[in-house]
Amino acid sequence: MYPKIPSLMAKKIFAVIACDGLWKSFSNQEVIDFVQEKMENLKSLDLELQPNESREEAEIRQISDFLAAEAVRRKCGDNVSIIIVKF
Protein backbone atom coordinates (compact mmCIF):
# COMPACT_ATOMS: atom_id res chain seq x y z
CA MET A 1 0.00 0.00 0.00
CA TYR A 2 1.34 3.42 -0.93
CA PRO A 3 0.21 6.74 0.55
CA LYS A 4 -1.79 9.12 -1.57
CA ILE A 5 0.33 12.01 -2.73
CA PRO A 6 -1.68 15.23 -2.92
CA SER A 7 -0.67 18.04 -5.24
CA LEU A 8 1.25 20.88 -3.65
CA MET A 9 -0.86 23.87 -2.71
CA ALA A 10 0.09 27.53 -2.66
CA LYS A 11 0.65 27.56 1.12
CA LYS A 12 3.02 24.61 1.30
CA ILE A 13 5.12 24.56 4.45
CA PHE A 14 6.81 21.16 4.39
CA ALA A 15 6.85 17.76 2.71
CA VAL A 16 7.46 14.42 4.40
CA ILE A 17 9.22 11.73 2.41
CA ALA A 18 9.25 8.41 4.23
CA CYS A 19 9.38 4.67 3.78
CA ASP A 20 6.42 2.39 4.37
CA GLY A 21 7.37 1.94 8.04
CA LEU A 22 5.95 5.39 8.76
CA TRP A 23 2.87 5.06 6.56
CA LYS A 24 1.92 1.76 8.22
CA SER A 25 1.52 3.67 11.48
CA PHE A 26 0.22 7.08 10.39
CA SER A 27 -2.35 8.42 7.97
CA ASN A 28 -1.34 11.39 5.81
CA GLN A 29 -3.34 13.75 8.03
CA GLU A 30 -1.81 12.33 11.22
CA VAL A 31 1.67 13.03 9.87
CA ILE A 32 0.71 16.59 8.92
CA ASP A 33 -0.83 17.23 12.34
CA PHE A 34 2.13 15.66 14.17
CA VAL A 35 4.73 17.71 12.29
CA GLN A 36 2.77 20.97 12.60
CA GLU A 37 2.29 20.46 16.34
CA LYS A 38 5.99 19.73 16.87
CA MET A 39 6.98 22.77 14.78
CA GLU A 40 4.92 24.97 17.09
CA ASN A 41 6.16 23.31 20.29
CA LEU A 42 9.85 23.42 19.39
CA LYS A 43 9.84 27.17 18.75
CA SER A 44 10.10 27.89 22.48
CA LEU A 45 12.63 25.17 23.43
CA ASP A 46 16.40 25.33 23.65
CA LEU A 47 17.79 22.80 21.21
CA GLU A 48 21.28 21.36 21.16
CA LEU A 49 22.74 22.21 17.77
CA GLN A 50 25.14 19.91 15.94
CA PRO A 51 28.30 21.52 14.50
CA ASN A 52 27.39 23.79 11.56
CA GLU A 53 23.66 23.17 12.10
CA SER A 54 21.11 25.99 12.03
CA ARG A 55 18.23 26.26 14.47
CA GLU A 56 15.79 25.36 11.69
CA GLU A 57 17.81 22.26 10.76
CA ALA A 58 17.89 21.18 14.41
CA GLU A 59 14.11 21.55 14.66
CA ILE A 60 13.53 19.43 11.55
CA ARG A 61 16.01 16.80 12.77
CA GLN A 62 14.27 16.63 16.14
CA ILE A 63 10.81 16.38 14.56
CA SER A 64 12.01 13.55 12.30
CA ASP A 65 13.37 11.73 15.35
CA PHE A 66 10.10 12.21 17.26
CA LEU A 67 8.06 11.00 14.29
CA ALA A 68 10.21 7.89 13.80
CA ALA A 69 10.05 7.10 17.53
CA GLU A 70 6.27 7.44 17.51
CA ALA A 71 6.00 5.07 14.52
CA VAL A 72 8.08 2.50 16.42
CA ARG A 73 6.00 3.07 19.55
CA ARG A 74 2.91 2.32 17.46
CA LYS A 75 4.55 -0.99 16.53
CA CYS A 76 5.01 -0.32 12.82
CA GLY A 77 6.98 -3.57 12.59
CA ASP A 78 9.37 -2.18 9.98
CA ASN A 79 12.29 0.19 9.59
CA VAL A 80 11.41 3.88 9.59
CA SER A 81 13.25 6.39 7.39
CA ILE A 82 12.00 9.97 7.27
CA ILE A 83 13.04 13.13 5.45
CA ILE A 84 11.21 16.38 6.18
CA VAL A 85 11.70 19.17 3.65
CA LYS A 86 10.70 22.61 4.87
CA PHE A 87 9.86 25.23 2.24
ABEGO torsion letter per residue (X at the ends): XBBBBBBBBAABABBBBBBAAAAAABBAAAAAAAAAAAAAAAAABBBBBBBGBBAAAAAAAAAAAAAAAAAAAAGAGBBBBBBBBBX
